[in-house]
């Protein structure tokens, strides 16, 4: 039994893969299983995977028809035999000590989940970069009786964590096949009520590269895609809220779920301005349906609620909304804002490399 099984779902990523796979092979934790799933690629991805499989006996290559990243990760879970399970995306790369650091932390605290920080490489809008930077910072912390409803959620990502395989098996959770976006977010959100022991280390050992046009950052901001990432986000929130209600934690965790809804509305607002009146009404009705379903009436009444912004857009008050969004944009993209984000990025990167 290897100590860690590393699952890498691959779909048409040939230009990025070798750097990723080389950093996985170079892990200081040598007792690992590297499971690569070729999800129906047509660009030479499978040839690269076979090359690595022939050179390194730790590789397991699974070739399957295209079924999406969720199905690919599930195939990796089926093949995994390690004590712990980690994930890497093939267009990113990792520090050589990443899995050793996570494994030692998980073992020390007998954690169900071990988390870490990350480094962002490449260009992206400043507002998105700031949001992601805040989410990827990871102060050192551990807890033997974790209650996410009162202590706050951990990140929705898969690649910044190491999961105890026995723990995952007991939960019975799988990635939701057929979801084009956010299957990792749904998986982690549904997992959180089960977590009791968790450890976070401040090391920034994963290098995230938002380079591909189909990355979530780019999908969300694409003005030519109706709904962009908004409707998949609403679907995830609905599934999460339903599961939490069934487990009896929705009332305590309601503010957390509503914050996810806040974020989805804010990200989608500028996109919605360019859509038709019918599409604006459709978006407003979709949110109203969700609010009514879970009796989140206070969400609408709050002066800070992004729902008010969405309602203004749906009513055609575009000039007022554009002025508000332009003001926010100017603040976020001011010289001071740029310098602040760059400074935080450098501090986190230096902190991660120093470890």
N, C-alpha and C positions, 0 to 999 in steps of 0.2 A: 504494500500500500504506500503510494507516494505521500509526502506531507501535504502537498498542495496540487490541486488540479486547476490549470489555467485555461479558461474557455475563450476562444477568439472566433467570433462569427465573421465570415468573410464574404463579401459580395462586390465584385468588380473594383477591387482595391489594389491591383497589381502595382501601380506606381508608388504606393506607400509601404507595402508590406515588408520589404526586406529590412528596412530600418527598425520596424516594429519587432519582427521576429528575431533579429540579431540581439536586441536588448532583452528579449525574453530568454533567449538561449544563454545570455551572459549573466543570469541571476546568480548571486552568491549562494542562495539556497539551491543546491544542486538536485535535491530529491523532489523533482516536480514532474508532473504530467502535463504536456502541452497539447490541448485538444483544439484543432482547427476545423471549422465547419465551412466547407465551400457550398454556399447557398445558391447554386445554379449560376455561377459567374460565367461570363463569356469573354473575358479579357486576358486570359493567361494566369489568373489567380491560382487555379488548380495546379498548373505546372510548377509554380513557385512552391506551393505547399508540398507537392510530391518530392521536390528537390530537397527541402528541409527534412522531410520524413525519412528519406534515404540516408541522410547524413547524421541524424540524431535519433536514437532509439526512444527518446522520451516523447517524440511526436506521435499523435494519433490524428489521422486525417479522415474526416467524414465528408463524403461527397453526396449531396442530395439536390433534388430539384428545388428551384427557387420557391421559398415559402415564407420569407421574411425573417427579420432578425430575432423575433420572439421564438419562432420555431427552431431557428438555428441554436439559440441558447438552450432551449429545452433538449435538443439532441446532445448538446455538450453535457448537460446535467445527467442525462441517461448514461453517458459514457464515462463520467467522472468516477474515479476510485480513490481520490485523495481524502485525507482527513479534513482538509479545508478546500474551499472553492473560491477562486478569484476570476475576474473578467478583465479582458483588455480589448479595446477596439483597434482594428488593424491599421487605421490611419493615424494612430497616436504612437507614443513610445514611452518607455519607463526607465527609471533608475535601476542600476544593477542590484541595489540592496532592497528594492521595494518589497518583495515577498518575504525576505528574511525578516525585515523590520516588522511587518504586519504579523507574521507567524509568531515571532517571539512575544509580541505584545498580546496576541490572542491567547497564547499558552500561559503567560504570566497571570492573566486575570481570568482565565477559563471563559473567555468571552464568546457569546453567540456571534457577535459581529465586531470586527476591528475596522476602524476608519482612519483615513489620513487626509492630508492636504494635497493640493495639486498646483501645477504651474500651467499658465495659459500661454501658448505660443501662437504667433500670427496675429493678423489684424482683424478687428471686428468693431462694430459701433461702440463708442465710448460708454453709452448708457448700458448696453448689454454686457460689456466687459466689466463694468463696475458691479453690476448685479451678480455676475458669475464669480467675480473675485470675492465678494462678500460671502457667497455660498460655499466657496472652496477653501476659505481659511479654516483652520482646524486647531483650536487650542488644545493642549494636552489635557485629557480628562478620562476618567473611567468611573463606572457605576455598576454595582452588583444588583440593583433593584430599579432598573430603568422604567420610567413611566412617561411615555412620549406625550401623553395628553396634558401633563402638567409641566414637564421638563423641556418640551419642544422636540420637533422631529429632527432626524438626521437627514442628510442629503438624499435626493431621489436617484442618484447615480449608482451604477453597478461597479464601475471601474475604480472607485476610490475606496473599496471595501474588500475585506476577506471574511467569508462566511464559514461557520462551522458546518460541515456537511451533515452531521447527525441532526443538528438543529433544523436545517432546511428540510430534511426528510420528515421530521416530526410535524412541521407546519403543513406539509402537503402542497405548498404553493408552487405554482409554475408561472412562466411568462405567458401572457395571453396572446395566443396565436391569432393572426389576422389584424392586429393593431399596427398600423403603419408608423405611428409616432407614440412615444411615451410608454412603451411596454416596460421599460426599466423603472420609470417613475411609479407606475401602477404596482409593480412587483414590490418595490421598497416601501411604498405607502401601506400596502396590505400586510407587509411583514412586521411593521413597527409594533403593533399591539402584542406580538408574540415575544419580542426581545426582552430579556431580563438583564443579561450581563453584556455590557458594551464597553469598548475602549477606543479612545481617539488619540492618535499621535500627531504632533504638529509637522512632521516631515512632509515636504512637498515632493513626492516621488513619482508622480504621474504627470506626463507632459501632454496636455490636451491641445490638439490642433484643429480648430474649426475651419478647415480648408475646403471641404467638399460642398458643392452647391446644394446637396440634399441634407446637409447637417441641420439640426433643429434650429440653430440660430438663424440660418439663412432661410429656412422654410417659413419661420414665424414672421419674418419681415418682408417676404415676397409679396408685392402689391398685386401681382397678376394671378395669384392663387386664391380663389374664393374661399373664405373661411380660414385659410392658412392653417396654423396650428390650433385655432380657437375651438372648433367643434370637437376634435379629438381630446382637447383639454377638458371640455365640459363632460365628455363621456367618461374620462378617467375620474373626475371629481364625483360624478354620479355613482360609479362603481365603488369608489372608496367610501363614500358616505353610506351607501347601502350596506357594505360589509361592516363598517364601524357600528351602524345602528343594530345590526344583527348580533354583534359581539357586546353590545351594551356600553360602548365607549364614545358614541357620537356626541352626546350632550357635553361631555368633558372636553372632547377634541374638536368641537364645532368651530371654534375660533381659528384653529389651525387650518381646517378645510376651507373656511371662508377666505383665509389669506391666500390660499392657492387660487381661488376664484378671482380675488382681487388682481393677482398678478396676471392671470390670463386675460382679463378685461383690459388692463393697462397696456399689455403688449399688443393687443388686437385693435385698440382704438384708432391709431393712425391709419392702419390698413382699411378699416371700415369706412373712413371718410371718402374713399374713392369708389365705393360700391353704390348700387342703386338703392332707391327708397325701399323696395321690397326686400332686398338683402339686409338692409339696416334693421327693418322691422323683424325679420326672421331671427337675427342675432339677439335682439332685445327679448323676443318671445321665448327663445331657447333658455336664456338666463332666468326669466320670470318663471318658467316651468320648473326649473331646478330649485329656485327659491321656495316656490309653493310646495314642492314635493317634500322638502325637509323643514318647512315652517321657519325659514330664516328671514322673518319679516324685519327684524332689527337691522339686518344687513342693508336693507333699502333705506331705512330711516336715518342712518348715520350720515352726518355731513361729509365725512371723509370717504364715503363709499364710492368706488369707481362706477357703480351702477348708475349714479347720477350722470356721469360723463357719457355712458352708453345711452342713456335715455335722451340726452341732449342731441347726440348724433342721430338717433332714430327719428327725432322730431324735425331734423333738418337744420338744426342750429349750427351749421358747419363753421360759420365765420367765428362765432364765439369759441367753439372747441379748437379750431385751428390756432386762434390767438393763445389759448391756454397751452396747447401742445408746443407751440413755437417758443413760448416763454420757458417751458420746462427744457426744451431742446437747447436753447441758448445757455441756460444755466449749466446743463450737463456738459456742453461742449465748449465752455469758456476755457480760457487758458489756465485758470486756477484749477478747474475740474480735471483738465488733462494732466497737469503736473501732479495733482493729488493721486490720481489713479496710477500714473507711472511710478510714483514714489512707493505706493503700497505694493505694486507688482514687484519692484526691485527688492523691497524688504522681504517679501515672501519667498522670492526666488533665491535670495542669498541665504535665507534661513534654511530652506530646503537643501541647497547645495552644501551648506556647512555641516549638515548631518549626514 
